[in-house]
Amino acid sequence: MYADLAAEKPIAAERGGEKIVVEVKSFVGKSLMYDFHGALGQYIVYRNLIQLTEPEYSI
């Protein structure tokens, strides 16, 4: 398993020698809480995968 950082075109940049990734989420579904839980779950999975596979990125 790996984090595909190019899947949804996240914003990638470098700051002070650190690589950073920013992904913008919108909450436009019928349920704000459902969208939030989905985004939070995705963040947790991505964070763990990035720490394992891409340690040069800041979390």
N, C-alpha and C positions, 0 to 999 in steps of 0.2 A: 504494500500500500504506500502511496506517496501523495503529497500535496501538489496538485497541478496549479501552479501559480499563474498560468496563462489562461485558465479556463474562462474566467469572466472579465478579463482585462483589468486586473487591479492596477492601482497606481503604484509604481515602484520608484524609489528615489534613494539617494545616498546622502547621509547627514553625518558630518564629523567622522567619516570613515566607516559608519555603520550603514548597512542596507536596510531599508524599511519598505513595507508593503501596506497600502491602505486600500480597503475595499469598502465602497459606499453601499449601504443597504437602504431600501425603502420599505415602509410598512403601509402598503396600499391594499392589503387583502381585506376580507370581511371582518377579521378579528385581529385587533392590534396585539393582543396577548399571544395568539397563535403565531403571528409573524415574528414577535419578539422571541418566543421560545425557539422557533426554528433558527433565527439568526444567532442566538446564544449558543445553541447546540452546535451549529456550524463553526462558530468561532472557537469553541473548546476543541473540537476535532481538528480544525486547521492549526490551532496553536500547538497541540501535541505533535501533530505530524511535522510541522515546520521545525520544531525543536529537535526532532529526531533526524530529519532529512536535510534541512537547510540551516545549520546552526549559525551561519553568518547573518541571518535576518533577526532583527529585534522583535520581540513579542511584547 
